[in-house]
Amino acid sequence: MITTSRSELLQTDLSKFSTGNYVAGPKWKVLSWYFVNYWIFNSALPWPYGLKVKLLRMFGAKVGNGLVIKAKVRIKNPWRLSLGDNVWIGEDVWIDNLEDVSVGSNACISQGALLLTGNHDYTASDFPYRLGRIDVEEGAWVGAKSVVCPGVRLGSHAILTVNSVATRSIAPWEIHSGNPAAYVRDRVMKK
């Protein structure tokens, strides 16, 4: 029987990291967005929603009518963002969209939530990106301080409760809670 010690196994070597197929965009666009994101979106100043909508569209985001986007919001790549009508984005939200993020109409992303489209392949020594798009469908709600992981779809009117982590997709009209988020009950709406 041959035994191998852990020190003899292939180990993580971050000096070999590369972004693989991921390209943020043209350098001028990425740099320009960095300053706009920092001074307008990630600012504590209450810049008008209309200004934010114009800037998002200018940088390639698809934005519907009635966007409410509070202060201190961070968006990595607006050209990978699609927002429906009447979307609410709360304070301190971070949309870390290395991959596409789509938020349907009447969906709410509450304070401090993180939409995380990128992760790393921990089984490879060079720790490459593992990317997956996120879809938050119509009427869905991402609770405050929650995390939506790469490749997750929150179905229509689904709820991810406060401080939960969605590592898998959530079916329409279901409420999920915890870390990792698990089914709690169906969402029922009153008239």
FENPEGI-V456496 format. One record per run of one state. SS is the DSSP state (H for helix, E for strand, L for the rest). FROM is the first residue (numbers start at 1). TO is the last residue. If there is no record, write none. Layout:
# FENPEGI-V456496
ss=SS from=FROM to=TO
ss=SS from=FROM to=TO
This chain:
# FENPEGI-V456496
ss=L from=1 to=5
ss=H from=6 to=8
ss=L from=9 to=13
ss=H from=14 to=16
ss=L from=17 to=26
ss=H from=27 to=41
ss=L from=42 to=48
ss=H from=49 to=58
ss=L from=59 to=61
ss=E from=62 to=63
ss=L from=64 to=67
ss=E from=68 to=69
ss=L from=70 to=73
ss=E from=74 to=75
ss=L from=76 to=77
ss=H from=78 to=80
ss=E from=81 to=83
ss=L from=84 to=87
ss=E from=88 to=89
ss=L from=90 to=93
ss=E from=94 to=96
ss=L from=97 to=100
ss=E from=101 to=103
ss=L from=104 to=107
ss=E from=108 to=109
ss=L from=110 to=113
ss=E from=114 to=116
ss=L from=117 to=117
ss=E from=118 to=120
ss=L from=121 to=128
ss=E from=129 to=131
ss=L from=132 to=133
ss=E from=134 to=136
ss=L from=137 to=140
ss=E from=141 to=142
ss=L from=143 to=146
ss=E from=147 to=148
ss=L from=149 to=152
ss=E from=153 to=154
ss=L from=155 to=158
ss=E from=159 to=160
ss=L from=161 to=164
ss=E from=165 to=166
ss=L from=167 to=169
ss=E from=170 to=170
ss=L from=171 to=173
ss=E from=174 to=179
ss=L from=180 to=180
ss=E from=181 to=186
ss=L from=187 to=191
